Amino acid sequence: MQANPGARAGIEPGAASGVTGGAGFYATLGPFGDFAGIGDPARYVEAPADWLLVMADIKDSTEAARAGRYKDVNMVGAACITATLNATAGLELPYSFGGDGATVLIPPEVRDAVAGPLIRTQRLAKEDFGLELRVGMVPVRELKRRGARVLVAKFELSPGNHLAMLAGGGIELAERLIKDDAGFELADRGEVRPPDLHGLSCRWQPYRSLRGHMLTLLVRSLEPDRLSLHQEIIEALRRILAEAPEAAGPIQRANMRYSWPPAGLGAEAIATRGRLPYWLRRSYLVFESFLLLIADRFDVRIGPFDPTAYREEMRRNSDYRKVADTLHMVLDCTEAQIAAIEAYLAGLHAQRRIVYGTHRADEAMMTCLVFSLEESRHVHFIDGADGGYALAALQLKTQLQALGAAGAGGPMPDASTKRAR
């Protein structure tokens, strides 16, 4: 898709997009296919003021990562997205996976329909995974009143599969409000029904690095014009990698491994069993995964599962690069490339332009959300192994604290958005 013609005319975010409001605002947003376009303000529209930003994160996820339980952390984070989408079937919603949590934008008319499943997911996290999940909702209008905005762009992974790019500082502010117990956290209603998590799966083995290390990267701009700085960083990564960043994506045909039974099958059975006994759900998944093993090993189609097409779609439909106020990436890099990336980021940090966090691992992890195999609609959430985003976030937060400036970590709207005020 060609760039919006309003981009170079100084038009406000979304002004030339023809996007409508209401429940269909995201569905009518035109997608773009080149990740370098994340820095184009004309790609973004402001979320309707009456929509709500749903935030979920796992408390003490760092400790869970250090205890070797990060796969469970990823599963619970992805479950929050799954529960929300299943409760709003028929609506196309912007969402973002954060490793130890998730963000989803919802229209006000589905608030109650979403709150129940999220609270049930919270209960499942505690009772079945031993993880404390915090869930809250903050109106976009309230975030704007406090000086932040929620801007949304729609990145096309492949036809019918999209990722939301989120900017404007709203996510960072909402996260603080919910953690500060400002009245936005959802209260347990005493519901005991399990959440509907169909479509959530965990079948593939971790993806081993083909170049040396899987680098998990978080970069938060401290400049007013965040989008331009994101663009600058993407271009610098392209130069350091000596290729398009997608060529360094963690999911490649050479490191796709499907073993049987999958290591994550127990977590999947717990999350998706509904009212079934655990042993019955696990038995079904063992049988189903064995059929997929046959299909993968012999490259034969079984039902709607075409292993050749699925492997390519899985590579394209992974979320290893995204913007949720902070730039998130998981890249397969050589030692020399990592050294160059970290030196470049350290230079930006020394100039007080960014705070950042990195984490190295031998592997990347995947948690899948499969909407329809027949229609090739599936998205795959990526994180670095052994802690990934959670441990990278520790370094970022430490840098924020070291800056010492009271407002250094606050929401800083993009320069392009300030024109729209």
Residue pairs with C-beta under 8 A, 6 or more apart in sequence:
1 30
1 31
1 32
1 33
1 156
3 32
3 37
3 40
3 42
4 11
4 16
4 17
4 40
4 42
4 43
5 16
6 15
6 16
6 42
7 40
7 41
7 42
7 43
10 419
11 42
12 41
12 416
12 417
12 419
12 420
13 41
13 42
13 43
13 44
13 45
13 46
13 151
13 416
13 417
13 420
14 42
14 44
14 45
14 46
14 151
15 42
16 42
17 29
17 30
17 42
17 45
18 28
18 30
19 25
19 28
19 29
19 30
19 45
20 28
21 48
22 48
22 107
23 91
23 107
23 109
23 110
24 92
25 45
25 47
25 48
25 51
25 107
26 92
26 93
26 94
26 105
26 152
26 154
26 164
27 91
27 92
29 45
29 152
29 153
29 154
30 154
31 154
31 155
31 156
31 162
32 40
32 43
32 153
32 154
32 155
32 156
33 155
33 156
35 155
35 234
35 245
35 246
35 321
36 231
36 234
36 235
37 43
37 153
37 155
38 153
38 155
38 165
38 227
38 230
38 231
38 234
38 323
39 227
39 228
39 230
39 231
39 232
39 234
40 227
40 231
41 227
41 414
41 416
41 417
43 153
43 154
43 165
44 151
44 152
44 153
44 165
44 167
44 168
44 227
44 416
45 151
45 152
45 153
46 149
46 150
46 151
46 152
46 168
46 417
46 420
47 53
47 94
47 105
47 140
47 150
47 151
47 152
47 170
48 107
48 140
49 139
49 140
49 141
49 144
50 107
50 108
50 139
50 140
50 141
51 105
51 106
51 107
51 108
51 139
51 140
51 150
52 105
52 106
52 107
52 108
52 111
52 137
52 138
52 139
52 140
53 103
53 104
53 105
53 137
53 138
53 139
53 140
53 143
53 150
53 170
53 171
53 174
54 80
54 84
54 102
54 103
54 104
54 105
54 106
54 114
54 118
54 135
54 136
54 137
55 101
55 102
55 103
55 135
55 136
55 137
55 138
55 171
55 174
55 175
55 178
56 77
56 80
56 101
56 102
56 103
56 118
56 121
56 133
56 134
56 135
56 136
57 77
57 98
57 100
57 101
57 133
57 134
57 175
58 64
58 73
58 76
58 77
58 100
58 101
58 125
58 131
58 132
58 133
58 134
59 131
59 132
59 133
59 134
60 132
61 70
61 73
61 99
61 100
61 101
61 131
61 390
62 387
62 390
62 391
62 394
64 70
64 72
64 73
64 100
64 131
64 390
65 73
65 100
65 386
65 387
65 388
65 390
65 391
66 387
69 131
70 365
70 383
70 385
70 386
70 387
70 388
70 390
71 202
71 263
71 264
71 267
71 365
72 129
72 131
72 267
73 99
73 100
73 131
73 390
74 99
74 100
74 365
74 367
74 381
74 383
75 129
75 200
75 202
75 264
75 267
75 268
75 271
75 367
76 121
76 124
76 125
76 129
76 131
76 133
76 271
77 97
77 98
77 99
77 100
77 101
77 102
77 367
77 381
78 97
78 102
78 200
78 367
78 369
78 381
79 121
79 124
79 125
79 195
79 197
79 200
79 271
80 101
80 102
80 104
80 118
80 121
80 133
80 135
81 95
81 97
81 102
81 104
81 369
82 197
82 198
82 199
82 200
82 369
83 114
83 117
83 118
83 120
83 121
83 195
83 196
83 197
84 93
84 95
84 104
84 106
84 114
84 117
84 118
85 93
85 95
85 104
85 199
85 369
86 117
86 195
86 196
86 197
86 198
86 199
87 110
87 113
87 114
87 116
87 117
87 196
88 106
88 110
88 113
88 114
91 107
91 110
92 162
93 104
93 105
93 106
94 104
94 105
94 152
94 154
94 164
94 166
95 102
95 103
95 104
95 105
95 164
96 102
96 103
96 104
96 163
96 164
96 166
96 171
96 319
96 322
96 324
97 319
97 367
97 381
98 324
98 328
98 389
99 383
99 388
99 389
99 390
100 389
100 390
103 166
103 171
103 324
104 114
105 140
105 150
105 152
105 164
105 166
106 114
106 137
111 137
115 137
115 186
115 189
116 189
116 191
117 195
117 196
118 135
118 186
118 195
119 135
119 186
119 187
119 188
119 189
119 191
120 191
120 192
120 193
120 194
120 195
121 133
121 135
121 195
121 197
122 133
122 134
122 135
122 186
122 188
123 188
123 191
123 192
124 194
124 195
124 270
124 271
125 131
125 132
125 133
126 132
126 133
128 270
128 271
129 267
129 270
134 178
134 179
134 185
135 185
135 186
136 174
136 177
136 178
136 184
136 185
136 186
137 184
137 186
138 173
138 174
138 177
138 178
138 184
140 150
140 170
143 149
143 150
143 170
143 173
143 174
144 150
144 170
146 173
147 169
147 173
147 410
147 411
147 413
148 168
148 169
148 170
148 172
148 173
148 174
148 411
148 413
149 168
149 169
149 170
149 413
149 417
150 166
150 168
150 170
150 171
151 166
151 167
151 168
151 170
151 414
151 417
152 164
152 165
152 166
153 164
153 165
153 167
154 162
154 163
154 164
154 165
155 162
155 163
155 164
155 165
155 322
156 162
157 163
157 316
157 317
157 318
157 319
157 379
158 313
158 316
158 317
158 376
159 376
160 375
160 376
160 377
161 316
161 317
161 376
161 377
161 378
161 379
163 319
163 322
163 379
165 322
165 323
165 324
166 323
166 324
166 325
167 226
167 227
167 323
167 325
167 414
168 325
168 411
168 413
168 414
168 417
169 226
169 325
169 410
169 411
169 412
169 413
170 325
170 411
171 324
171 325
171 326
172 220
172 325
172 326
172 409
172 410
172 411
173 410
173 411
174 184
177 184
178 184
178 185
194 273
194 274
194 275
196 274
197 271
197 272
197 274
198 272
199 369
199 370
199 371
200 268
200 271
200 272
200 367
200 368
200 369
201 268
201 272
201 367
201 368
201 369
201 370
202 262
202 264
202 265
202 267
202 268
202 366
202 367
202 368
203 258
203 262
203 264
203 265
203 268
203 289
203 292
203 368
204 256
204 257
204 258
204 262
204 314
204 366
204 368
205 257
205 258
205 259
205 262
205 263
206 363
206 364
206 365
206 366
206 385
207 214
207 250
207 251
207 252
207 255
207 256
207 257
207 363
207 364
207 365
207 366
208 255
208 257
208 362
208 363
209 250
209 255
209 332
209 361
209 362
209 363
209 364
210 252
210 254
210 255
210 332
211 248
211 332
211 333
211 334
211 337
212 332
212 333
212 334
212 335
212 338
213 332
213 333
213 334
213 335
213 338
213 360
213 361
213 362
214 250
214 330
214 331
214 332
214 333
214 360
214 361
214 362
214 363
214 364
214 384
214 385
215 329
215 330
215 331
215 332
215 333
215 338
215 341
215 358
215 359
215 360
215 384
216 329
216 330
216 358
216 359
216 360
216 361
216 383
216 384
216 388
216 389
216 391
216 392
217 327
217 328
217 329
217 330
217 331
217 341
217 356
217 357
217 358
217 392
218 326
218 327
218 328
218 356
218 357
218 358
218 389
218 392
218 393
218 396
219 230
219 233
219 326
219 327
219 345
219 354
219 355
219 356
220 325
220 326
220 327
220 354
220 355
220 356
220 396
220 400
220 409
221 229
221 230
221 327
221 353
221 354
221 412
222 352
222 353
222 354
222 355
222 408
222 412
223 229
223 353
223 412
224 412
224 413
224 414
224 415
224 418
225 414
225 415
225 416
226 325
226 412
226 413
226 414
227 414
227 416
228 414
228 415
229 353
229 354
230 323
230 327
233 327
233 348
233 354
234 245
236 344
237 245
237 329
237 331
237 341
238 244
238 245
240 337
240 340
240 341
240 344
241 247
241 248
241 331
241 333
241 337
245 321
245 329
245 331
246 321
248 331
248 332
248 333
248 337
249 315
249 318
249 320
249 321
249 331
249 332
250 318
250 320
250 330
250 331
250 332
250 364
250 382
251 314
251 315
251 318
251 320
251 364
251 366
251 380
251 382
252 315
252 332
253 311
253 312
253 315
256 311
256 314
258 292
258 293
258 296
258 297
259 293
260 289
260 290
260 293
261 286
261 289
261 290
262 268
262 289
264 367
265 282
265 285
265 286
265 289
266 282
268 285
269 278
269 281
269 282
269 285
270 278
272 281
273 280
273 281
273 282
274 281
291 302
291 305
292 302
292 305
292 307
294 300
294 302
295 301
295 302
295 305
295 307
296 307
299 307
299 308
300 307
301 307
303 373
304 373
304 374
305 373
309 376
310 373
313 376
313 378
314 368
314 378
314 380
317 378
317 379
317 380
318 366
318 379
318 380
318 381
318 382
319 379
319 380
319 381
319 382
320 329
320 330
320 331
320 364
320 382
321 328
321 329
321 330
322 328
322 329
325 411
326 396
328 389
330 364
330 382
330 383
330 384
330 388
332 364
333 341
338 358
338 360
341 358
342 358
345 354
345 356
345 358
348 354
348 356
349 355
349 356
349 399
352 403
355 396
355 399
355 400
355 403
355 408
355 409
356 395
356 396
356 399
357 391
357 392
357 393
357 394
357 395
357 396
357 397
357 399
358 392
358 395
359 384
359 386
359 387
359 388
359 389
359 391
359 392
359 395
360 384
361 384
361 385
361 386
361 387
361 388
362 385
363 384
363 385
363 386
364 382
364 383
364 384
364 385
364 388
365 382
365 383
365 384
365 385
365 388
366 380
366 381
366 382
367 380
367 381
367 383
368 378
368 379
368 380
368 381
369 378
369 379
369 380
369 381
370 377
370 378
371 377
371 378
371 379
372 378
383 389
384 392
400 408
400 409
403 409
